[in-house]
Amino acid sequence: MTNKDLFEALNLFEKEKGISKDYMLQHIEKAISVACKNYYGGNDNVIIKIDAEKNTFDAKLIKTVVEEVYDPNFEVTLDEAAKINKRKRYNIGDEIEVPIDPKHLGWTSVSSARNVIRQGIRAGEKGQSLIEFQSKLGEIVTAQVERIDPKSGIATIKIGKSEAMLPKSEQIGHENLKEGDHIKVYIADVKDNEKGPHAIISRTHPGLVKRLFEQEVPEIFDGVVEIKSVSREAGSRTKMAVASTNPDIDAIGACIGTKGVRVNQIVEELGGEKIDIIEYSDEPEKYISAALSPASVCKVEIIDADAKNCKVTVPDGQLSLAIGNKGQNARLAARLTGWRIDIRPESGFYGEDEETEDENTEVTEE
């Protein structure tokens, strides 16, 4: 049977949906088998030959040659066999290939076949989405905002040929997304369940900042400068620790760029989020001191190296700066370094009762 239109449609479908023609032909074969089983009383012993180059496929139902037919869905007589294939001599018990015309399969059978093909299309689209998302796991992609739910604020994002949901909690707090906006999102995870594959995307994940710097700073992309750690409170402030593998390359300077051009590009992408870039050190005292910038640190005392507890002394006038607004600076420093940081003023006097001391102790969030 020749059907040029069918193969042209499959070629177009492959181009637009990304689902291979071979995959769809497999489901068409399955659909014909289902249709035959429904129409021929359970006989699904079908041979299907497809030639994509010649735009042809041929379907035949296998029946047995018998002396007397009891079930015409499975059997033919010797006389019928001779008429079906005049070039071959059949004997009782032989099998014969009987040509099938899909037009004669009946509406119910054709409907079942269509359902099989639709299921194949959905499965193919799911597979393509899963492959597309998995290939971008841990990366950032530029995506388009398709629509915004007016009640929940959830944004539907178009990523390639697939869609993903960006919850309000994963959007930068002060940004106001609109339909048609092109934004960068981080693929944090990929899930596959009964509803199909879906990407967990975020604008608040620390990985977004890391990947933005990798794109903007050639030294990071080339491995000369390494991002050691990132802690972030999206929309407000980020701290990032970097180190250089080349003594002639200033890691912080490379990230900032001439006149701040590199870091400013990222700050703009993040809607004005402040970014503190500090130098990483294998020495905890140096690392913790740097992490508490812009505050000055007098001394870092390691209390328990295994538990990563330390006490930091800062000048009295730097206490508020070290702690930060609502404890943010100390909190980000603790997340960045992985240390529990107890911040105390140089004089040892807080100006309030001992309860204040507890408020100035930062516990690292695991």
N, C-alpha and C positions, 0 to 999 in steps of 0.2 A: 504494500500500500504506500503510495507516494503522498506526502503532505508537506509541501514546501513552506506553506504558511506557518505550520506548527514549528518547524525548525527555525524559521526567521524570528518567530515570537520568543523561542527559547534563547536565541542569540541576544535579542534585545533585553530579555529578562536578566541574563547573565551580566550584561553591561550595566544595567540600571541598579540591580539589587545586589550584584556581586556573588550570586549563587550560581555555581557552575552548571553548564548544560548537562554534563554527565550525571551530576547529582539529581537533576530534575528528570532525566531520562530513566534513572533507576526507579523513581517514584511513579513515573508513567507506566513502567513495566509492572510495578506492584499494583497500580490502579487497574490495569487490564486484567491481571490475575484475579483481583477481587471481583471485578465485574463478571468475569467468566464463571467464577465459583457461584455467584448469586444467580446467574442466568441459566447455567448448565447443571443445576441441581447438585452443587458441591464439587464439581469437577474443576479444579484449578491447576491441572497438569497442562501448563501452557508453555510453548516455546516461542520466544520473542527475539527476533533478529533485527538489530538497528544499524543502519549505516548513515552516520551523521554527515559524511561527505556527499553522499548521493541524495540526502534528504528523504530517506525511505525507512520504514520499519514494517516488519511482517510478523503477524501473530497467528499461531496455529495451535489448535486444541488436540491433545493426544487421546485417541479412542482405541478400543480393542476390536479386532475383526472377529465376529462370532457367526455361528450358523443361524441362530435366531436371536433377534434383538429383544431384550427385556427392559433395558434402560437406554434410550436413545442419547442420553447425555454422555454415556460412557462407551457405547457400543455402535458398530456398524456391521452390515452384512457383507459378504464377499462381493455381491453385485454393486453395492454402494461404494465399497473400497475401490473397485475397478473403475467406476465413474470418476472418483475423486482424483485418482492417480493412474492414468492409463499406461504409464511407462513402467510400472512395477507390478509383478504378480504377487498377490497376497495369499497367505494360508490362514486357516483358523488359528487364532491365538496371537497373530501378529499385531503390532501396534501401527497405527497410521496417523499422520499429521493432517488434521482437517483445517483448512483455512477459515479464519474468523473475520467477519466484517463487523467492526465495532458499531456500525449503524443498526445492526440487528440485535444488539444486546439488551435493549429495553430501557425504559426511562429509569426504573429503580436501580438497575445495575450501573447505568451511566452516572446517576446521582451519587452512588457509593464511590465510584471511581473518582469523581470530582472531589469528594471529601478527602480521599487519600492524597490527591495532588495538593489540596489546600493545606493539609497537615504537613506534607513535605515542604511546602513553601514556608510555613511558619517555623518548622524545625530548622530549615536552612537559614532563615533570617536570624533565629536565635543563635545558631552556630556562628554566623558572621559577626553578630554583636559581641558574643563572648570572645572570639578571637581578637576583634578590634579593641575591646576593653583590656584584655590581658596583655596585649602588646604595648599598652600605654601605662600599665601599672607602675606606680611610683614616679610617674612623669607628670609634667604639666602640658596642657593642650589649650589652644585657643578655640573657644566655643561660642556659639551664638545663643542669646536668650530668645527662646521661642514664645514663652508666655509666663505671666506671673499670676499666681492665685491670689486674688484680692483679700481673702480672709487669712490664709496661713502664711502668705508671703513666699511660699515655695516657688522656685523658678524652674521651669522646664528648659533644659539646656540641650541643644543639638550638638553632638560630637560626631563628626563625620556623617555616617548614615544612621547613627543610633541616637537615642535620647537618654538623658539622665536627669535625676531630680537633685536640685541644689536646695537643701532645707534652709530656712531662715537662720538656724543656729550655725550653719557653715558659711554664711555670708558675713562679710566684714560689716560690723555693726552700723556704721554711719552711711554706708553706700546705698544708693537708691537705684536698683537695677530697673531697666526698662526693656520692653520688647524690642528686639533688633540689636541690642548692645552686643559687642564682641568682648568677651572677658577671658581671662586665663584662670583655669581651675586645675587643681591637683587631683590625680586619680589615686585615692588613698587605699581602695580595696575593690575587689570584684566579687560579687555574689551570684550564685546561680541556684534558683529555686523553682517551685512550680509555676511561678509567674514569669519565669525566664531570666536571662542574665541581666544584671544591672550593675552599674559602676557606683561606688561610694565616692562622691566628689566633694571637694572642699576648697574654700577660699581662706580658711583660718588655720589650716594645717601648717606646722613649721616647715614641712617638706616643700611647700610652695615657695617660701623665701629662699630655701637652699637651691632649688632648681632655677629660680629667677637669677640668682647670682651666677650660677653655672652658665646660663645663657648670655649674661651681660659681661662677664669677666673672663677673657680668654685664658688667663693664668689658672683659673679654677678648672676650666674645661680641659686644659692641657695637663693638669695634675701638678703644676708647679706650686700652686696655692691650694691648701686643703681646708675644707670646712669641717671642723672638729665637732661642733655642737651648735644647736640652735634652740633658743627658748623664746616663746612668743605669746603675747596677749593681743590677738588680732585686732587691728584698727587702732591700737594704742602704741605698743612698743614691742620691739624685738631686740634680743641680744644674740650676737653670733660670734663664736670663737673661731679664729682662723690661724693657720700656721703655714710657713713657707718651707719648701724642701730645698730652696736655693737661697743661700745667705745674701746674694746680691739682689734678691727680690723682696720688697717690703710688702708683706701680706695685706696689711691694713690699707696701705696706699693703693695697692692694686684693686682692692674692692671699692674704695672710694672713687678712684679715677681722678683725672685732671679736673680741678675746680669742682670736684664732687659730681661729675657728670654721670658716672656709672651708678652710684648709689642713689642719686636723685631720680634716675629713670625708674628704679625699683620702688622708691618711696611714692612716686607718682602713680605707679600701677596699683599700689596698696592704699591709695587714697590719703596719703600724708602720714602714714604710720612711721613713727620714729624708729631708727635702726642704730643700735650701738654695736660697733665692730671692735672686738678686743683681741689681743694676741693670746693664743693658747700657750700653756706651759705645762710640762710634766711635773713641775714643782707645785704642789697644791697651794702653798702660800702665795706664790706669784699669780697663779691662775685665779684664785679667789679674790685677791686684791684687784686684779684687772676687771673681774666680773662685776664688782661693785661700783665701777666707774659710772658716772662722773665724780663720785665721792672719793676723797683721799682716805687711805688706810694707814694707820700707824703700825699695826701689828696683827698677824694672823697666828693664832696658837692652835695647834692640832690637839684636840682633846682625845679622840679615839679614831685612829686611822682606819681600822677595820669597819667601824660603823659610820665612818665619814662624818664625824662631828667636829666642829671647830668653833673657836671664839674669835671674833674680830673686834679690834679696838680702833675707833675712829675719833678724830678731833671733835670736841664738843659741838663746834659750829657746823660739823659735817653730818651729824647724826640723822637729821631729817632727810638730807640728800641721799645718804646711804640706804635708808629705809625706803624712801620714795613715797609718792602719793598713795595712800591706802596700802602701803607695804609692797608696792609693785616692784621697785628696784631690787629689794632684797629677795623677793619671791622669784623674779626672773633669774637672778644670780644663782640662787639655789638650784633651780631647774637646769640651768646651763652647766654648772659644775658637778651636780650630783651630790653636793655636800649640804648638811644641815648647818646653817650659819647663825650663830648667836652674836648679834651686834650690840656692842656696849660703847658708851662714850669714854673718852680718855680719862675724865675726872672720876668716872664711876658713879656720877650723880645724874639721875634722870630728870630731877625736878618734880617727880611725882612718886607715888608709892610703888612698892615692889611689883604690883600688878602690871605696871607699864613695861617692866623688864620682859615679862612674858610676851607682850605684844610686839616686842622688837626681836623676837626669836623666830627665825624662818625655818620651817620644816620642809625639806625637799619632798615634792610629790612624786611618788614612784609610779 
